[in-house]
Amino acid sequence: MNITLITVGKIKEKFYRDAVEEFVKRLGRYCKIKIVEVADENTPNNAPEAIEEQIKNKEGERILKYISDSMYVIALAIEGKECSSVKFAERLERLGVEGNSDICFVIGGSLGLSKDVYKRADELLSFSPMTFPHQLMRVILLEQIYRCFRIIHNEPYHK
């Protein structure tokens, strides 16, 4: 299975980068994983809604450049469907069985995702109604993908 994470912005904090590297290393035995970072736009404080839409659209264009027609796209969004780790593992396994071996996860910037990215997404996934920094969300997503593969392969992993 090929898994691509497309994320807006770079990770600045070393402890997040270290965590990402660790999970990428662990995932190497289960799948091919690629992380694509697209540039984020500078967001002024108290920007009008029209400016925020322009920012999301610019970031969205950058995201969409990396999404191929063959990818099954799961966008992370607060309004997406929530599920347990076991259900998430079942979903990933089912996608592979159905022939979707090229999975793309998208993590937006501080303002979220553009309408065009939402339209391209095959499904929306939410980890919580809470808002997380996108750098931390990358770590959480990678950990959950790793947990999925451990579950799929009936391997022990802390609960």
C-alpha angles and dihedrals in degrees: 000000000000116000123189125187114200110193136176114235136006127276109250102179116083094216091058091046090050091051092048091050091050094053093043088054092049092047091053091086092055107036147351107267128193128180119204118192117198122194118266123222123241106255115206118218114262092009114178117254092253091057091047090052090051090051093049090047093052091048089044092055089053091049094048092054088070098046114094125202091249094058123103102220124212112184119199109231135156089233092053127106118284122216142167122260090255092052090047090053091049090050094051091047091049091050089055093048090049089056099260097130095150107072123178124194118196125204114187130211129262093294096046129238133326123251089249092058090049090051092051094048117101090205142358121232127196125194093189142337085251122095118241130190107262091236091058091043089059090057092046092049093049091048091051093048088051090048089051093057091047089052093045091052093044091240122151119260128161115271 
